[in-house]
Amino acid sequence: MNSFIDSHCHLNFPQFKDNLDEIIKRATNSGVKKMITISIKLSQINDLEYISNKYSQVYNSVGIHPHECINYKDLSIDDLLQYTKNPKCVGIGETGLDFYYENSPKNLQSNIFSLHIDAARRSNLPLIVHTRNADKETITILEKEMRKGEFSGLIHCFSAGKELAERAIDLGLYISLSGIVTFNKANDLRNIVKKLPLERLLIETDSPYLAPVPYRGKCNEPSYITYTADFLAKLLNITLDELAQKTTKNFHDIFKKAI
């Protein structure tokens, strides 16, 4: 059986509350060896830490989703760094810019995004970037901050444009792909993905959202990552085994604390 890593899921969400043991078991039986349950607000960190400590194959991150920035106007870098001391905390985020919904003011999102980048530098943990309808602004912040000091990271659930993908890779970042790549109307995304270096690709579910075909529209879970992986292998004209090996290596190259 091939081994996969779900680099981004939300195991603390209500959809999994009553059957998390079964969700984890199905993932393990499907070859998913590791998972990162991702932070979207600090009020949920205790839940994330509980889950990652309960299941040996689960890790967690710390961060504020751009939607939640409005509730963290006074966020400090120490508010984030204190949680990185947990051995199971392996990343900073998800953070970034979401101008599609703009649930938080753009300037506040940008400031908190930069604060997370500083936290990634200081903790030496990778940055987990969310970006939607903000390609230009995301590029500007990433490039500006990289000039201040290097940091590692990835664009999670990539569905943006070609320029953002290329500029992110030029900065040394990785691209993480979700079930979106399997959607019928995702031709533009697939054309971008085909030209990306395999050495910079990760896979994720972003569960409980964005279930891949044939489960689109249903509650997603980490075990479904195998459908995305199989689709990607065919898209990239490589074997499933090669995709599994490459994306697993890439994961460990960036999430060094999760080894």
C-alpha positions as CSV (number, residue, x, y, z in Angstrom):
1,M,0.0,0.0,0.0
2,N,1.2,3.5,-0.9
3,S,1.7,5.9,2.0
4,F,0.3,9.5,2.0
5,I,0.4,12.5,4.2
6,D,-2.6,14.9,4.6
7,S,-0.8,18.2,5.1
8,H,-4.0,20.1,5.9
9,C,-7.2,19.0,7.6
10,H,-9.5,20.3,10.4
11,L,-10.1,17.3,12.7
12,N,-11.5,19.5,15.5
13,F,-14.4,20.6,13.4
14,P,-18.0,19.6,14.4
15,Q,-18.4,17.2,11.5
16,F,-15.8,14.9,13.2
17,K,-16.8,15.3,16.8
18,D,-18.7,12.1,17.2
19,N,-16.6,9.7,15.0
20,L,-13.0,10.9,15.1
21,D,-11.7,7.5,16.1
22,E,-13.3,6.0,13.0
23,I,-12.1,8.9,10.8
24,I,-8.5,8.3,12.0
25,K,-8.8,4.5,11.5
26,R,-10.1,4.9,8.0
27,A,-7.3,7.2,7.2
28,T,-4.7,4.8,8.5
29,N,-6.3,1.9,6.7
30,S,-6.1,4.0,3.4
31,G,-2.4,4.5,3.8
32,V,-2.5,8.0,5.4
33,K,0.5,7.9,7.7
34,K,0.4,11.5,9.0
35,M,-2.0,14.4,9.2
36,I,-1.8,18.0,10.3
37,T,-4.9,19.4,12.0
38,I,-4.8,23.1,11.2
39,S,-5.5,26.1,13.5
40,I,-7.8,28.8,12.4
41,K,-8.1,30.6,15.8
42,L,-6.4,30.5,19.1
43,S,-9.6,29.6,21.0
44,Q,-9.4,26.2,19.4
45,I,-5.7,25.4,20.2
46,N,-6.5,23.3,23.3
47,D,-8.7,21.1,21.1
48,L,-6.0,20.8,18.5
49,E,-3.4,19.9,21.1
50,Y,-5.7,17.3,22.6
51,I,-6.2,15.6,19.2
52,S,-2.6,15.7,18.2
53,N,-1.5,14.3,21.6
54,K,-4.2,11.6,21.5
55,Y,-3.2,10.3,18.0
56,S,0.5,9.7,17.4
57,Q,0.1,10.2,13.6
58,V,-1.6,13.7,14.0
59,Y,0.2,17.0,14.4
60,N,-1.1,20.5,14.7
61,S,-0.4,24.1,13.8
62,V,-1.0,27.5,15.4
63,G,-2.4,30.5,13.6
64,I,-5.3,32.8,12.7
65,H,-7.3,32.4,9.5
66,P,-7.8,35.7,7.7
67,H,-11.5,35.4,8.4
68,E,-10.8,35.5,12.1
69,C,-8.4,38.5,12.1
70,I,-11.2,40.8,13.1
71,N,-11.3,39.0,16.5
72,Y,-7.5,39.3,17.0
73,K,-6.7,43.0,16.5
74,D,-4.2,42.9,19.4
75,L,-2.5,39.7,18.4
76,S,1.2,39.6,19.4
77,I,3.9,37.3,18.1
78,D,4.2,35.8,21.6
79,D,0.6,34.8,21.4
80,L,1.6,32.5,18.6
81,L,5.1,31.5,19.7
82,Q,4.0,30.2,23.1
83,Y,2.2,27.3,21.4
84,T,5.1,26.3,19.2
85,K,6.8,24.8,22.3
86,N,4.4,21.8,22.0
87,P,6.4,19.0,20.3
88,K,3.4,18.2,18.1
89,C,3.1,21.8,16.8
90,V,4.8,21.8,13.4
91,G,3.6,24.8,11.5
92,I,2.5,28.5,11.6
93,G,-1.0,29.1,10.2
94,E,-3.2,29.0,8.4
95,T,-2.7,32.6,7.7
96,G,-2.9,34.9,4.7
97,L,-5.3,36.9,2.8
98,D,-8.9,36.3,1.8
99,F,-10.4,39.1,-0.2
100,Y,-13.2,37.0,-1.6
101,Y,-15.3,37.2,1.5
102,E,-13.3,40.0,3.3
103,N,-14.7,39.0,6.7
104,S,-11.8,41.1,8.2
105,P,-10.4,44.4,6.9
106,K,-7.7,44.0,4.3
107,N,-5.1,46.0,6.2
108,L,-5.7,44.0,9.3
109,Q,-5.3,40.7,7.3
110,S,-2.1,42.0,5.8
111,N,-0.6,43.0,9.2
112,I,-1.5,39.7,10.9
113,F,-0.2,37.8,7.9
114,S,3.2,39.6,8.3
115,L,3.1,38.9,12.0
116,H,2.7,35.2,11.3
117,I,5.6,35.3,8.9
118,D,7.8,36.7,11.6
119,A,6.6,33.9,13.9
120,A,7.6,31.4,11.3
121,R,11.1,32.9,11.1
122,R,11.5,32.9,14.9
123,S,10.2,29.4,15.4
124,N,11.8,27.9,12.3
125,L,8.5,26.4,11.5
126,P,6.9,26.5,8.0
127,L,4.2,29.1,7.1
128,I,0.8,27.7,6.0
129,V,-0.6,30.3,3.6
130,H,-4.3,30.7,2.7
131,T,-4.9,33.0,-0.2
132,R,-8.1,33.8,-2.2
133,N,-8.8,36.6,-4.6
134,A,-5.5,38.2,-3.4
135,D,-2.8,36.9,-5.7
136,K,-1.0,40.2,-6.2
137,E,-1.2,41.2,-2.6
138,T,0.0,37.8,-1.4
139,I,3.0,37.9,-3.7
140,T,3.9,41.4,-2.6
141,I,3.9,40.5,1.1
142,L,5.7,37.2,0.6
143,E,8.5,38.8,-1.4
144,K,8.8,41.8,0.9
145,E,9.0,39.6,4.0
146,M,11.5,37.2,2.3
147,R,13.8,40.2,1.8
148,K,13.7,40.8,5.5
149,G,14.7,37.3,6.3
150,E,14.1,33.8,4.9
151,F,11.3,31.5,6.0
152,S,9.9,28.3,4.7
153,G,6.3,27.7,3.8
154,L,3.6,26.5,1.4
155,I,0.5,27.8,-0.4
156,H,-2.2,25.6,0.9
157,C,-5.2,24.3,-1.1
158,F,-3.8,26.0,-4.2
159,S,-6.4,27.3,-6.6
160,A,-4.8,30.6,-7.6
161,G,-3.1,31.9,-10.7
162,K,0.0,30.8,-12.5
163,E,2.0,33.9,-11.4
164,L,1.4,33.2,-7.7
165,A,2.5,29.6,-8.1
166,E,5.7,30.5,-10.0
167,R,6.6,33.4,-7.7
168,A,6.0,31.2,-4.6
169,I,8.2,28.5,-6.0
170,D,10.9,31.1,-6.8
171,L,10.8,32.0,-3.1
172,G,11.4,28.4,-2.1
173,L,7.8,27.7,-1.1
174,Y,5.8,24.6,-1.8
175,I,2.3,24.2,-3.3
176,S,-0.3,22.0,-1.7
177,L,-3.1,20.5,-3.8
178,S,-6.5,19.5,-2.6
179,G,-9.6,17.8,-4.1
180,I,-10.3,20.9,-6.2
181,V,-7.9,19.6,-8.8
182,T,-10.4,16.8,-9.5
183,F,-13.4,19.1,-10.1
184,N,-14.8,19.1,-13.6
185,K,-14.4,22.9,-14.1
186,A,-10.8,23.0,-12.7
187,N,-9.1,22.9,-16.2
188,D,-7.1,26.1,-15.6
189,L,-5.8,24.8,-12.3
190,R,-4.8,21.5,-13.9
191,N,-2.9,23.3,-16.6
192,I,-0.9,25.2,-14.0
193,V,-0.3,22.0,-11.9
194,K,1.1,20.1,-14.9
195,K,3.9,22.6,-15.2
196,L,4.9,22.7,-11.5
197,P,8.0,20.9,-10.3
198,L,7.1,17.6,-8.5
199,E,9.7,18.4,-5.9
200,R,7.6,21.2,-4.6
201,L,4.1,19.5,-4.4
202,L,2.2,18.4,-1.4
203,I,-1.3,17.0,-1.1
204,E,-4.1,17.7,1.4
205,T,-7.8,17.3,1.9
206,D,-8.7,20.5,3.7
207,S,-11.4,18.2,5.2
208,P,-14.2,18.5,6.0
209,Y,-14.3,20.7,2.9
210,L,-13.6,20.1,-0.8
211,A,-14.1,16.4,-1.1
212,P,-12.6,15.1,-4.3
213,V,-14.5,13.4,-7.1
214,P,-16.4,11.0,-6.6
215,Y,-17.3,12.4,-3.2
216,R,-17.7,16.0,-4.2
217,G,-20.3,17.8,-2.1
218,K,-20.1,15.3,0.7
219,C,-18.2,15.6,4.0
220,N,-14.5,15.2,3.2
221,E,-12.1,13.3,5.4
222,P,-8.3,12.4,5.3
223,S,-8.9,8.9,3.8
224,Y,-10.2,10.6,0.7
225,I,-6.7,12.0,-0.1
226,T,-6.1,8.7,-2.1
227,Y,-8.6,9.9,-4.7
228,T,-6.7,13.2,-5.1
229,A,-3.4,11.4,-5.2
230,D,-4.6,8.9,-7.9
231,F,-6.0,11.8,-10.0
232,L,-2.7,13.8,-9.7
233,A,-0.6,10.8,-10.6
234,K,-2.5,10.4,-13.8
235,L,-2.5,14.1,-14.5
236,L,1.3,14.2,-14.1
237,N,1.8,11.0,-16.0
238,I,3.7,9.3,-13.1
239,T,2.9,6.2,-11.0
240,L,0.9,6.5,-7.8
241,D,3.9,5.1,-6.0
242,E,6.2,7.9,-7.3
243,L,3.6,10.5,-6.3
244,A,3.3,9.1,-2.8
245,Q,7.1,8.9,-2.4
246,K,7.7,12.4,-3.7
247,T,5.0,14.2,-1.8
248,T,5.9,12.4,1.4
249,K,9.6,13.4,1.0
250,N,8.5,17.0,0.2
251,F,6.4,17.0,3.4
252,H,9.3,16.0,5.5
253,D,11.6,18.4,3.8
254,I,9.4,21.3,4.9
255,F,7.7,20.0,8.1
256,K,11.0,18.9,9.7
257,K,9.5,18.8,13.2
258,A,7.0,16.1,12.1
259,I,9.7,13.5,11.3
